[in-house]
Amino acid sequence: MFIAVKKQTFYFGDCKNCEAKCCSGKDGIVFSQILLEDFEKVYKNFPIVFIFGNLGYIKPVILLTNGKDYCPYLKDFKCTIYENRPTVCRNYPLSANLDNKIYIDIICPEVNTNYSKEKKLIVRNEKLTPSFYNDLYFTYQDRYIQTHEELEKLNKNNFQEIITINDIKFFKYIGAINNNFLEYHKLSLKNFDNFL
C-alpha cells in the first residue's frame, strides 16, 4: 500500500532479507504504467501493452507477472536482469505520482520507521537521501502529460485485446506504426509468452 510521504522518516533494510513480494503476482503485482522514455529501456525484456483508464485514456504499461506467479526474471529470489530492470523496480519501494510527491510502499517488509544500523535512511521530511534520489518523483506529472498527449493521437479502434488478467484488459496496437514508441511496443510483444 503506497502512501504519500509527509513529515515521516523511513528506513530501508535489504532486498536480500525478503522473499520478493514486490515481484509476486500472488501479492497483486501484474503491471506497471510506463512513460514514453521507458519504451526503449524495457522492450527487450517486457511486453509493452496498453490499458484504457477510467476516462478512456490510453495508458502504456509493462506486464510484470501473470497475476499468479513471480516475475519470470526472478530466480532464487534474485533478479536475473538487475542491471536492466525497469524504472518501477529501480525505484521500489518508492513510487512517482501525478501530484509530484514521493510515495512509499509501507507493505514492503524492509520499509521501517524505526532506525537500526542495518537500515539505510530513505527519506526524512519529504527529502530523499542521495542514494534514493530520482528527479522523476518531482517531474512525473510533466512526463505523464507528454506520454498522454502522444498516445491520444492514436485511433482507439486500432487496439485489440490480447489478454485479461485479474479482470484487467490489456491491448496491443494493430494500426500503422509511425513512431519509435509503437515500434518498441511491437518488438516487445516477443516477450508476451514469458508472462502467461
Secondary structure in CASP SS format (residue, H / E / C, confidence):
PFRMAT SS
TARGET T0000
AUTHOR 0000-0000-0000
METHOD secondary structure of the structure
MODEL  1
M C 1.00
F E 1.00
I E 1.00
A E 1.00
V C 1.00
K C 1.00
K C 1.00
Q C 1.00
T E 1.00
F E 1.00
Y E 1.00
F E 1.00
G C 1.00
D C 1.00
C H 1.00
K H 1.00
N H 1.00
C C 1.00
E C 1.00
A C 1.00
K H 1.00
C H 1.00
C H 1.00
S E 1.00
G C 1.00
K C 1.00
D C 1.00
G C 1.00
I C 1.00
V C 1.00
F E 1.00
S E 1.00
Q E 1.00
I C 1.00
L C 1.00
L H 1.00
E H 1.00
D H 1.00
F H 1.00
E H 1.00
K H 1.00
V H 1.00
Y C 1.00
K C 1.00
N C 1.00
F C 1.00
P C 1.00
I E 1.00
V E 1.00
F E 1.00
I E 1.00
F E 1.00
G C 1.00
N C 1.00
L C 1.00
G C 1.00
Y C 1.00
I E 1.00
K E 1.00
P E 1.00
V E 1.00
I E 1.00
L E 1.00
L C 1.00
T C 1.00
N C 1.00
G C 1.00
K C 1.00
D C 1.00
Y E 1.00
C C 1.00
P C 1.00
Y C 1.00
L E 1.00
K E 1.00
D C 1.00
F C 1.00
K E 1.00
C E 1.00
T C 1.00
I C 1.00
Y H 1.00
E H 1.00
N H 1.00
R C 1.00
P C 1.00
T H 1.00
V H 1.00
C H 1.00
R H 1.00
N H 1.00
Y C 1.00
P C 1.00
L E 1.00
S E 1.00
A C 1.00
N C 1.00
L C 1.00
D C 1.00
N C 1.00
K C 1.00
I C 1.00
Y E 1.00
I E 1.00
D E 1.00
I C 1.00
I C 1.00
C C 1.00
P C 1.00
E C 1.00
V E 1.00
N E 1.00
T C 1.00
N C 1.00
Y C 1.00
S C 1.00
K C 1.00
E C 1.00
K C 1.00
K E 1.00
L E 1.00
I E 1.00
V E 1.00
R E 1.00
N C 1.00
E C 1.00
K E 1.00
L E 1.00
T C 1.00
P H 1.00
S H 1.00
F H 1.00
Y C 1.00
N C 1.00
D C 1.00
L H 1.00
Y H 1.00
F H 1.00
T H 1.00
Y H 1.00
Q H 1.00
D H 1.00
R H 1.00
Y H 1.00
I H 1.00
Q H 1.00
T H 1.00
H H 1.00
E H 1.00
E H 1.00
L H 1.00
E C 1.00
K C 1.00
L C 1.00
N C 1.00
K H 1.00
N H 1.00
N H 1.00
F E 1.00
Q E 1.00
E E 1.00
I E 1.00
I E 1.00
T E 1.00
I E 1.00
N C 1.00
D C 1.00
I E 1.00
K E 1.00
F E 1.00
F E 1.00
K E 1.00
Y E 1.00
I C 1.00
G C 1.00
A C 1.00
I C 1.00
N C 1.00
N C 1.00
N H 1.00
F H 1.00
L H 1.00
E H 1.00
Y H 1.00
H H 1.00
K H 1.00
L H 1.00
S H 1.00
L H 1.00
K H 1.00
N H 1.00
F H 1.00
D H 1.00
N H 1.00
F H 1.00
L C 1.00
END
